[in-house]
Amino acid sequence: MTAKRQREPAALSAVTVWDLPVRLFHWILVGLLSGAWLTAELGVDAMRYHKWIGYAVLVLVSFRIVWGFVGSYHARFRHFLRPPSAVWHYARTWRTGEHAGDLGHNPLGGWMVMALLALVLVQPVTGLFASDGFFVEGPLAEHVSPAMSTLATRLHHLNFTLLLLAVATHVAAILAYWLLRGENLIGPMLHGRKRVSADEAAAAPVVRGGIVLAALLLSALAAGLWLLLG
């Protein structure tokens, strides 16, 4: 018999990578940012809703920053922020696949997450002090000088443009992984799991939900913002 025996594909196992709080944060933030853009476009009549969305964004991104220290394995900054050399190597070998696989964020993706978090944080913070001088004023604008409020307003508008560019880059990267490498990055952010080899599954860290801790943390942050705005 001369036919070559075909190699059987390696068996894959599903492992949990993204905990529920990270997934909820991601999709709620998408909705809030869409709402922030819409209410800003609708004008003065929608500004009260714009403010409440801003408060929610501030609490949510503050939660994600804290969760980066106390959350599950792949949610923690120390497990996905890599040195420049690792980022450069990953970028050079992205097409060839010579780099090691990453269950969580890859070296480029990790720093993209940090850039997005920074931009999202700046947006509501500047909004707290912003004022158009006539109809719309942030809740803390009266506590700073008119010059500082004007600067905050300008930064608020400029930062949103930068945020839109960062979001577009993020979406383009997701499409590139799907079209060029056949990797679906959206599915795991919905159900939390990735399919990996049996060896990778055996070595993968255990990821637990942490929903109670997340709820307590969100409540504390929301209460802190309420006391601040008093």
N, C-alpha and C positions, 0 to 999 in steps of 0.2 A: 504494500500500500504506500503510494508515494505522496499522497496529499499531506500537506503540513497541518499539524493540529493547531487550530486557532487558540490563541491565548484568551482565557476567560477573564472578563473584567473583574477587577478587585471589588469585593463586597464593601458597601458603604454603610455607615451608621450615622444616625441623626444625633447630634449633640446640641445642647442648649448653649447659646453664646450670649444673646442679649436678654437681660432680665426684663420683667414686665415694666418696671418704672422707666427704664431707658426707652423702651418702645413707646410707651404712652407719652413720655416727654417729646419724642421726635414728632409724632403725628399731631399732638395737641399744638405744638409750636408751629407746625405747618399751617394749621387752621388759624391760629392767632395772628401770624404774620400776614396771612391773606386778608384777615379782617382788618388789621391795622392799615394795610394799603387801601382797602376799599373805603373805610371810613375817612381816611385822609383825602381821598379823591372826591367824596361826597360833599365836603365842605363843612362850614361852621355848624350846621344843624346836627352833624354826626360826630362832632368833637367829644361830646360827653361819653359816647361809646368808645371812641378812640382812646380816651384816657383810661377807661376801665380795662380795655385790652392791653394798654401799656403796663398797667399794674400787674395784670396776670402774666405778661411776658417777663417782667422783672422778677416776680416770685419764681416762675418756672426756670429761668436761666440760672437764678441763684441756687435753686435746688440742684440743677445739673452740675454746677461747680462743686457744691458740697458732696454730691453723689460721686464725683470723681475721686474722692478720698475715702468714702465709707461704703460705696456700693459694691456690687459683685466684681469678680476678677476682671472681666473685659471692660467694665465701665470705668475702672480706675486709671487715672492719667499715667501713673508710673508703669502701667503695663502696655501702653500704646504710644507714648511719646518717646521717639527714638532720637539718637544723636544725628547730626548732619551727615556723617559718613554713611549711616544706614539708610537715610533718606535718599542720598545721592546714588548709592548702589541699587536701591529698589527702582529708582527712576530709570537708571541705565539698563536694567535687565527686565523691565516690565514686560516688554514684548516677547523676550526669549523665555521668560519664566524660570530663570536661573536662581531667583531669590527663593528663600524658604517661605512656605505657606504661612498665612496668618489667620487664625480663627477669628480674632477681633479685628480692630482697625489695622490696616497696613501702615508702614511708616509715613507715606504721603497722606493717607486718609486721616491719620491721627492728628497731624498738624493742621489739616483742613478743618477738622472738628474744632480745634482751639481757635482758629481764625474766625469761624462762624460764631462760636460762643462769645468771643470778644466783641464782635460787631453787634450781635444781638443784645449784649449787655449795655453797650454804649447807647443804643437807641432809646430805651426807656429812661435811662439815667439823665441824658440830655433833655428828654421830654419833660422831666420834673421841673426843670428850670427855664424851659423855653417860653416865649411869649411873642405874639405877633404885634403887640402894642395896642391892640384894639379889642378884639373879641375873644381870643383864646389865650389862656395863660396856664402854665403848669402850676401844680399845687405848691411848689417851693420857689416860684419865680420871685415872689415878694421878699424873699430872704437874701437875695443877691442884688448887686447893682444892675441898672439897666444895660450897661455895657456887657456884663457877664451873661445876662439873660439873652442879649442879642447874639453873643458868641455861641451860647448853647443852642439857640434856634438854628443858626447856620450849620453847626455841627450835626444837629438832628437831621437836617435835610441832606447834607453831604453824606453822612454815615448811611442813610437809607439807600442812597445810590450805590455805595460800596457794598452794602449788604445784598442788594439785588444782583450785583455782579458776582459776588461770592456764591449765592444760591444758584445762579446760572452755571457757574463752574462746577459746582457740586452735582447738579443734574447731568451736565455733559460728561462728567467722570463716570457716573452710574451707567449712562448709555454706552460709553466706551467699553466698560467692562462687559456689558451685555453683548454688544455687537462684535467686538474684537476678540474677546476671550471667552465668551459664552458663560460668564458668571452672573448669576442673578443676585444682586445686592438688596433688592427690595423685599423679596420673600422673607429672608431672615429678620428683617426689621418689622415684619408683620407677625410672624409666628415665633421668632426667637431662635430658630434652629438652623444649623448648617449640616450638610451631609459630607462626611469625611471618611477616610480609611479607618479600618478597625484599629490600627496602631495609633493613629491620631486621636481617635475616640477614647482609647484606653488612657492616653496621656493627658487628655483635656481636663482642665480644672472644673470642679463642680460649681454650677451657677444656680443660685437660689433666687427666689422671687424678691424678697425683701420689701413686700408691699406695705407691711405694717410700719416699718421704719420709714419708708418713703412718705407715707401718709402723715406720720408724726412730724417729720421734717418739713413737709409742705405747710402744715398747719402752723408750725413755729415761725416759718418765714413769712407767711401771710399775716400773722399776728404782729410780727416785727414791723412790717411795712405799714400796717394800720396804725400802730403806735407812732411811727415816724411822721406819718401824714396828719395824724391826730386831729 
